[in-house]
């Protein structure tokens, strides 16, 4: 029963992919959207069954399909593991994935390649499920690479625009850099323990008292973290994620909220037993996460593209999750993954609703005054904005506060930087809301006359996600965390020490809330009271210019990596390839010339042929009898 249902869980999205590939163009857009959405919904229902099963019986479900690799001391099965972590991830991957598919039916209805879009979406979810339910690192790696492929296809979906193609290639290549690190880490672990199975790796590490002295273990952990940096957009491999906004908005929601960027957090949490043994790698993780959070948040302060603001917000929030991971608070990081999935999916889909109403406009300087025309979009985005800003009692308040509380008890400097990043988050998110929905409309007259609320297929997912963003924090309240107890079997204990509501906790929550209100207040003063709406013609100078240009990181990468590679490749193409080609073609010309000369011997003279025959036979006889 469990094996068959697990196959249904995995293969339902793949069947949706196959249908849209082979029959989607002829089936019609309504059928395409319905089949694509239904396939993910089936996976969600299967997940809820396993969730109920694991709730009643905490024992993980291991499903072995077949032996994949069999060597003398090394064996890998193609198998699935359904435990607390994988099922929790599946719930929001398939649940939010279903809502995004439903949203896409309306959002992509006018696109001539809608069947192709749903095929890619279904394949994306299929690979994400593979990543999550794999029982070993190699099966996980299949899903890991699969979501990378699908992100390339979806980011560059509107391939007629060269900038979108460049963004897709950038995402693909930067992820390959991180994936190389992950692959090296997998090879090292396979070499050390002759297995890649999670359970066997964990037992092998715990039973080997000498493993701490092996220098390869920290290298493996560091390589795994490099892989996580690529997939979850951490410094220095983060610049692909903002450019991923080139894809249709449902893609942005799927990548940023529920699937690809959470893969790094999932992998680190799954491999917690490795990272716990190398605290200095955890320190690196916490520092990188904190720096990423503050850098991305500062860039988000001045961006004018509504999706770019949300993209840098995602990078910043992922940085906070890695801060928690680096401090060993895996369940806190998972908590923020879940709440972030709720409010960030809502925010991206809400921005898509705005873009849909404005016929493709993404510049917030050309928006404003949409509150009355789009009340559902406004209120759902407002709820999610309050959540991400950390305002009580919305979901983000609880999860972000847990991260900051953990940082306070672990490293005061990281707590201060994380708190500043959170204040920045409140500022730029309310800046987004004020520029988009308040004051007078600043778009064209045509846009103004055609403002409207989005269709129900767009607003229903927004309402559901906003509701989850409002109440999602209830799964892990301080001192009474259902989530911590649910994940306890994964860590062999109730994670890190739970933070109860003592005096320190109340003070920290008050500081976080005041900080968020300060950020909101500054945004209100600047964009509502003083009406400092940024203009397209206004010149940006000083620090704002540096932030607007994203610290010139892309330009630095172009200068020290991309352009030198172009020059090297140009040198090889112009000189080395020319020389090699000349040599190869020269051999061909010599052969042709020898052949041309040889043809002259074939002149049709029988006498010459007889002479050559006699000469050849004579030579053979001399060689055989006289030499």
C-alpha positions in Angstrom: 0.0 0.0 0.0 2.7 2.5 1.0 4.9 1.6 -1.9 2.1 2.1 -4.5 1.0 5.4 -2.9 4.5 6.6 -2.8 4.8 5.9 -6.6 1.5 7.8 -7.1 2.9 10.7 -5.1 6.0 10.8 -7.3 4.6 9.9 -10.7 1.4 12.0 -10.7 3.3 15.2 -11.7 5.3 13.2 -14.2 2.1 11.9 -15.8 0.9 15.5 -16.0 4.2 16.4 -17.7 3.8 13.6 -20.3 0.2 14.5 -21.0 1.1 18.2 -21.7 4.1 17.2 -23.8 2.2 14.8 -26.1 -1.4 16.0 -26.0 -1.3 19.5 -24.5 -1.2 21.4 -27.8 -4.4 19.7 -29.1 -6.2 19.3 -25.7 -7.0 23.0 -25.2 -5.8 25.4 -22.5 -8.6 24.6 -20.0 -7.8 20.9 -20.1 -4.0 21.6 -20.0 -4.5 23.7 -16.8 -6.9 21.2 -15.2 -4.7 18.1 -15.8 -1.5 20.0 -14.7 -3.2 21.2 -11.5 -4.9 17.9 -10.8 -1.6 16.0 -11.0 -0.1 18.1 -8.2 -3.3 17.9 -6.2 -3.1 14.1 -6.3 0.4 14.2 -4.9 -0.8 16.5 -2.1 -3.6 14.1 -1.1 -1.1 11.2 -1.1 1.2 13.4 1.1 -1.7 14.0 3.6 -2.1 10.3 3.9 1.5 9.8 4.8 1.4 12.8 7.1 -1.5 11.1 9.0 0.4 7.8 9.0 3.6 9.3 10.4 1.6 11.2 13.0 0.2 8.0 14.4 3.4 6.0 14.0 6.6 8.0 14.2 8.6 5.2 12.4 10.0 6.3 9.0 8.7 4.6 5.9 11.5 3.1 3.8 10.6 2.0 0.2 13.2 0.1 -1.8 12.4 -0.1 -5.5 15.6 -1.8 -6.9 19.3 -2.0 -6.5 20.9 0.7 -8.5 24.6 0.4 -8.1 26.4 -2.7 -6.8 30.1 -2.8 -6.3 32.4 -4.8 -4.0 31.9 -2.5 -1.0 29.6 0.1 -2.3 25.9 -0.3 -2.9 23.2 2.2 -3.7 19.5 1.4 -3.9 16.9 3.5 -5.7 14.7 4.0 -2.7 12.5 6.5 -0.9 12.4 7.7 2.6 9.2 9.2 4.0 9.9 10.6 7.5 8.9 13.7 9.4 11.2 16.0 7.4 10.4 14.7 3.9 6.6 14.7 4.5 6.7 18.2 6.0 8.5 19.4 2.9 6.1 17.6 0.6 3.1 19.2 2.3 4.1 22.7 1.2 5.8 21.7 -2.1 2.6 20.0 -3.3 0.2 22.2 -1.4 1.6 25.5 -2.5 2.5 23.9 -5.9 -1.2 23.1 -6.4 -2.2 26.7 -5.7 0.5 28.1 -8.1 -0.8 25.7 -10.8 -4.3 26.9 -10.2 -3.2 30.5 -10.4 -1.3 29.8 -13.6 -4.5 28.6 -15.4 -5.7 32.2 -15.5 -2.3 34.0 -15.5 -0.9 32.1 -18.5 -4.2 31.6 -20.4 -3.3 34.0 -23.2 0.1 32.4 -23.8 0.3 30.3 -26.9 2.7 27.9 -25.2 0.6 27.3 -22.1 0.8 23.5 -22.5 4.6 23.8 -22.5 4.5 26.0 -19.4 2.4 23.4 -17.5 4.7 20.6 -18.7 7.7 22.4 -17.2 5.8 23.2 -14.0 4.8 19.5 -13.5 8.3 18.3 -14.3 9.7 20.9 -11.8 7.5 19.5 -9.0 8.3 15.9 -10.0 12.0 16.6 -9.5 11.4 18.4 -6.3 9.5 15.5 -4.9 12.4 13.2 -6.0 14.8 15.4 -4.2 12.8 15.4 -1.0 11.9 11.7 -0.8 15.2 10.1 -1.9 16.6 7.9 0.8 20.2 8.6 -0.2 22.3 11.4 -1.5 22.4 10.0 -5.1 18.6 9.9 -5.5 18.5 13.4 -4.0 21.1 14.5 -6.5 18.8 13.4 -9.4 16.1 15.8 -8.0 18.7 18.4 -7.3 19.9 18.5 -10.9 16.3 18.1 -12.2 15.1 21.3 -10.5 18.1 23.1 -11.9 17.2 22.0 -15.4 13.5 23.0 -14.9 14.5 26.4 -13.5 16.5 27.0 -16.7 13.5 26.0 -18.9 11.1 28.2 -16.9 13.2 31.3 -16.3 13.9 31.4 -20.1 10.4 30.4 -21.0 9.9 33.6 -23.0 12.9 32.7 -25.0 12.4 35.3 -27.7 13.8 37.9 -25.3 17.6 37.5 -25.1 17.8 39.0 -21.6 15.6 36.2 -20.3 17.8 33.6 -22.0 20.8 35.2 -20.4 19.1 35.1 -17.0 18.3 31.4 -17.5 21.9 30.6 -18.5 23.1 32.5 -15.5 20.9 30.6 -13.1 22.0 27.3 -14.7 25.7 28.0 -14.7 25.9 29.4 -11.2 24.0 26.4 -9.9 26.4 24.1 -11.6 29.3 25.8 -9.7 27.6 25.0 -6.4 26.6 21.5 -7.6 30.2 20.7 -8.3 30.9 21.3 -4.6 27.9 19.1 -3.6 29.1 16.3 -5.9 32.6 16.4 -4.4 31.1 16.2 -0.9 29.0 13.2 -1.9 32.1 11.5 -3.3 34.0 12.1 -0.1 31.2 10.7 2.1 30.9 7.7 -0.2 34.6 7.1 0.0 34.7 7.5 3.8 31.6 5.3 4.6 31.0 3.1 1.5 27.4 4.3 1.5 25.3 7.3 0.6 22.2 6.1 2.4 21.1 8.7 5.1 20.4 6.1 7.8 23.6 4.1 7.2 25.7 7.3 7.0 24.3 8.4 10.3 24.9 5.1 12.0 28.4 4.9 10.5 29.3 8.4 11.8 27.9 7.8 15.3 29.6 4.4 15.6 33.0 5.6 14.3 34.8 7.3 17.2 37.8 8.2 15.0 35.9 10.0 12.3 36.4 13.4 14.0 40.1 13.2 13.4 39.6 12.5 9.7 40.4 15.8 7.8 38.1 14.7 4.9 34.9 15.1 7.0 35.1 18.9 7.3 36.0 19.1 3.7 32.9 17.1 2.8 30.7 19.3 5.0 32.1 22.4 3.5 31.5 21.1 0.0 27.9 20.2 0.9 27.5 23.7 2.1 28.9 25.1 -1.2 26.2 23.1 -2.9 23.6 24.6 -0.6 24.9 28.1 -1.3 24.3 27.7 -5.0 20.8 26.3 -4.8 19.7 28.5 -2.0 21.4 31.7 -3.3 23.9 32.5 -0.6 27.0 34.7 -1.0 28.8 34.5 -3.4 26.4 32.4 -5.5 23.3 34.5 -5.0 23.2 36.8 -8.1 21.3 34.4 -10.2 18.1 34.5 -8.1 17.1 38.2 -8.7 17.7 37.7 -12.4 15.4 34.6 -12.3 12.5 37.2 -12.2 12.7 36.9 -16.0 10.4 34.0 -15.9 6.6 34.2 -15.6 5.4 35.3 -12.1 4.1 31.8 -11.1 7.6 30.5 -11.8 9.0 33.1 -9.4 6.5 32.0 -6.7 7.3 28.3 -7.2 11.1 28.8 -7.2 11.3 31.3 -4.4 8.6 30.0 -2.0 8.1 26.3 -2.2 10.7 24.4 -4.2 14.2 25.1 -5.6 15.7 27.6 -3.2 14.6 25.6 -0.1 16.6 22.6 -1.4 19.8 23.8 0.3 18.1 24.2 3.7 16.5 20.7 3.2 19.9 19.1 2.4 21.7 20.7 5.4 18.9 19.7 7.7 18.8 16.2 6.4 22.6 15.9 6.9 22.5 17.5 10.3 24.5 14.6 11.8 27.5 15.6 9.6 27.4 19.3 10.2 27.0 18.8 14.0 30.5 17.2 14.0 32.2 20.2 12.3 31.3 23.3 14.3 33.6 25.6 12.4 31.8 24.8 9.2 28.6 25.7 11.0 30.2 29.0 12.0 31.0 29.7 8.4 27.4 28.9 7.5 26.0 31.3 10.1 28.4 34.1 9.1 27.6 33.6 5.3 23.9 33.5 6.1 24.0 36.7 8.1 26.1 38.6 5.6 23.7 37.4 2.8 20.7 38.6 4.8 22.1 42.1 5.4 23.5 42.6 1.9 20.4 41.4 0.1 18.1 43.5 2.4 20.2 46.6 1.8 19.9 46.1 -2.0 16.1 45.7 -1.7 15.8 49.2 -0.1 16.1 51.0 -3.4 14.9 48.6 -6.1 12.0 49.8 -8.2 11.0 46.5 -10.0 8.3 45.0 -7.7 9.5 41.4 -8.4 13.2 42.4 -7.8 12.3 43.7 -4.4 10.7 40.4 -3.6 13.6 38.5 -5.0 16.1 40.3 -2.8 13.8 39.7 0.1 13.9 36.0 -0.6 17.7 36.0 -0.7 17.7 37.9 2.7 15.2 35.5 4.3 17.3 32.5 3.1 20.3 34.1 4.8 18.3 34.2 8.1 17.5 30.5 7.6 21.2 29.7 7.1 22.0 31.7 10.2 19.7 29.4 12.1 21.2 26.3 10.5 24.7 27.5 11.4 23.7 27.9 15.0 22.4 24.3 15.0 18.7 25.3 15.2 17.6 23.2 12.3 13.9 23.1 13.4 13.9 26.9 13.6 15.2 27.1 10.1 12.5 24.7 8.9 9.9 26.8 10.7 10.9 29.9 8.8 11.0 27.9 5.5 7.4 27.0 6.1 6.1 30.5 7.1 8.2 32.0 4.3 6.6 29.6 1.8 3.2 31.0 2.8 3.8 34.7 2.8 6.4 34.8 -0.1 4.2 32.7 -2.4 1.3 35.1 -1.6 3.5 38.2 -2.2 4.8 36.9 -5.6 1.4 35.8 -6.8 0.1 39.2 -5.5 2.7 41.0 -7.5 1.7 38.9 -10.5 -1.9 40.0 -10.0 -0.7 43.6 -10.1 1.4 43.0 -13.2 -1.6 41.3 -14.8 -3.9 44.3 -14.1 -1.3 46.7 -15.5 -0.6 44.7 -18.7 2.9 43.7 -17.8 4.2 46.8 -15.9 6.6 45.9 -13.1 8.0 49.3 -12.2 6.6 50.5 -8.9 7.2 54.2 -9.9 4.5 53.7 -12.5 1.9 52.2 -10.1 0.2 53.7 -7.1 -3.5 54.0 -6.1 -4.4 50.3 -6.7 -5.9 49.8 -3.3 -9.5 50.6 -4.4 -9.3 48.9 -7.7 -7.7 45.7 -6.4 -9.0 45.2 -2.8 -8.4 41.4 -2.6 -4.9 41.7 -4.0 -4.2 44.6 -1.6 -5.4 42.9 1.6 -3.8 39.6 0.9 -0.5 41.2 0.1 -0.8 43.5 3.2 -1.3 40.4 5.5 1.8 38.7 3.9 3.7 42.0 4.2 2.9 42.2 7.9 4.0 38.6 8.2 7.4 39.1 6.5 7.9 42.3 8.5 7.6 40.3 11.7 4.5 42.0 13.1 2.5 40.1 15.9 0.6 37.8 15.5 1.4 36.9 11.9 3.5 33.9 10.9 6.7 35.7 10.2 6.8 37.2 13.7 7.1 33.8 15.3 9.6 32.2 12.9 11.9 35.3 12.4 11.8 36.0 16.2 12.9 32.4 16.9 15.9 32.9 14.6 16.9 36.2 16.2 16.4 34.7 19.7 18.6 31.8 18.8 21.2 34.3 17.4 21.0 36.3 20.6 21.9 33.3 22.7 24.5 32.1 20.3 26.3 35.2 18.9 25.5 38.8 19.8 27.1 40.3 16.7 25.1 38.0 14.4 21.9 38.9 16.3 22.6 42.6 15.8 23.2 42.2 12.0 20.1 40.0 11.7 18.0 42.5 13.5 19.2 45.3 11.2 18.3 43.1 8.2 14.9 42.6 9.7 14.3 46.3 10.1 15.3 46.8 6.5 12.9 44.1 5.5 10.0 46.0 7.2 11.1 49.2 5.4 11.4 47.9 1.8 8.3 45.7 2.0 6.1 48.7 3.2 7.9 50.8 0.6 6.6 48.3 -1.9 3.1 48.5 -0.5 3.0 52.3 -0.4 4.4 52.8 -3.9 2.0 50.1 -5.3 -1.3 50.7 -3.6 -1.4 54.2 -2.1 -1.5 57.8 -3.3 -2.5 58.5 -6.9 -2.1 56.2 -9.9 1.0 57.1 -11.8 0.6 54.8 -14.9 -0.8 55.5 -18.3 -4.3 56.6 -19.0 -5.0 53.4 -20.7 -3.9 51.4 -17.7 -6.0 53.6 -15.4 -9.2 53.0 -17.4 -8.7 49.3 -17.4 -7.7 48.7 -13.7 -9.6 45.7 -12.3 -9.3 43.0 -9.7 -7.9 39.7 -11.0 -10.1 36.7 -11.8 -11.0 34.2 -9.0 -8.5 31.7 -10.2 -5.8 34.2 -9.2 -7.5 35.7 -6.1 -8.5 32.3 -4.5 -4.8 31.1 -4.1 -4.0 34.6 -2.7 -6.7 34.3 -0.1 -5.6 30.8 1.0 -2.0 31.8 1.2 -2.8 35.0 3.1 -4.8 33.0 5.6 -1.8 30.6 6.1 0.5 33.6 6.4 -1.7 34.9 9.2 -2.0 31.7 11.3 1.1 29.7 10.2 3.1 30.7 13.3 0.8 28.6 15.5 2.7 25.4 14.5 5.7 26.5 16.7 4.8 28.8 19.6 7.6 29.5 22.1 7.5 26.9 24.9 4.7 24.9 23.1 6.1 24.0 19.7 4.3 21.3 17.8 6.9 21.5 15.1 9.8 20.9 17.4 8.2 17.7 18.8 7.2 16.6 15.3 10.8 16.8 14.1 12.3 15.4 17.3 12.9 11.9 15.9 15.0 13.4 13.1 17.5 14.9 15.6 17.2 12.3 18.4 16.1 15.0 20.7 13.8 18.1 20.7 16.3 20.0 18.5 18.0 22.9 20.2 16.9 24.1 23.6 13.4 25.5 23.3 13.0 29.2 24.2 10.3 29.6 26.8 8.6 32.9 27.4 10.8 34.3 30.1 11.8 37.9 30.6 14.6 37.8 28.0 12.2 36.4 25.4 9.7 39.1 26.0 12.4 41.8 25.7 13.7 40.3 22.5 10.2 40.1 21.0 9.6 43.7 22.0 12.9 44.8 20.4 12.1 42.9 17.2 8.6 44.4 17.1 9.8 48.0 17.7 12.5 47.5 15.0 9.8 46.4 12.5 7.6 49.4 13.5 10.6 51.7 13.0 11.1 50.4 9.5 7.4 50.7 8.7 7.4 54.2 10.2 10.3 55.4 8.1 8.7 54.1 5.0 5.4 55.8 5.9 7.0 59.1 6.6 9.0 59.0 3.3 6.4 57.7 0.9 3.1 58.7 2.4 3.6 61.9 4.5 6.4 63.4 2.5 5.3 61.8 -0.8 8.9 61.2 -1.9 7.9 59.0 -4.9 11.1 58.1 -6.9 11.1 59.5 -10.4 12.5 57.8 -13.5 14.5 61.0 -14.2 15.9 61.5 -10.7 19.6 60.9 -10.4 20.7 58.4 -7.9 24.0 59.2 -6.1 26.1 58.1 -3.1 25.2 55.0 -1.2 21.8 54.7 -2.9 23.6 54.4 -6.2 25.8 51.6 -4.9 22.7 49.8 -3.5 20.7 50.4 -6.7 23.5 48.8 -8.7 23.7 45.9 -6.3 27.2 46.7 -5.0 28.4 46.2 -8.6 28.8 42.5 -7.8 27.7 41.5 -11.3 30.1 43.9 -12.8 32.9 42.6 -10.6 32.1 39.0 -11.7 32.1 40.2 -15.3 35.5 41.8 -14.9 37.3 39.0 -13.0 35.5 35.9 -14.3 33.3 36.3 -17.3 35.4 38.7 -19.5 38.7 36.9 -18.9 36.9 33.6 -19.8 35.6 35.2 -23.0 39.2 36.4 -23.8 40.7 33.0 -23.2 38.0 31.3 -25.3 38.5 34.0 -28.0 42.3 33.2 -28.0 41.7 29.5 -28.3 39.1 30.0 -31.0 41.3 32.4 -33.0 44.7 30.8 -32.6 44.7 27.3 -31.0 41.6 26.1 -32.8 42.8 27.6 -36.1 46.2 25.9 -35.7 44.6 22.6 -34.8 42.1 22.9 -37.6 44.9 23.8 -40.0 46.9 20.7 -38.9 43.9 18.4 -39.2 42.7 19.8 -42.5 46.3 19.8 -43.7 46.5 16.0 -43.1 43.3 15.7 -45.1 44.8 17.8 -48.0 48.0 15.7 -48.0 45.9 12.5 -48.1 43.8 13.9 -51.0 46.9 14.9 -52.9 48.4 11.4 -52.5 45.1 10.0 -53.7 45.1 12.3 -56.7 48.7 11.2 -57.6 47.7 7.6 -57.1 44.9 8.0 -59.5 47.4 8.7 -62.3 48.7 5.2 -62.1 45.3 3.9 -63.1 45.7 4.8 -66.8 44.1 1.8 -68.5 47.4 0.4 -69.9 47.2 -3.5 -69.6 50.9 -3.7 -70.2 51.7 -1.5 -67.3 49.3 -3.5 -65.1 51.1 -6.8 -66.1 54.5 -5.2 -65.5 53.4 -4.2 -61.9 51.9 -7.7 -61.3 55.1 -9.4 -62.4 57.2 -7.0 -60.3 55.0 -7.7 -57.2 55.1 -11.4 -57.6 58.9 -11.3 -58.1 59.4 -9.2 -54.9 57.3 -11.7 -52.9 59.3 -14.7 -54.2 62.6 -12.9 -53.4 61.4 -12.1 -49.9 60.3 -15.7 -49.3 63.2 -17.7 -50.7 66.3 -15.5 -51.0 66.2 -13.1 -48.0 
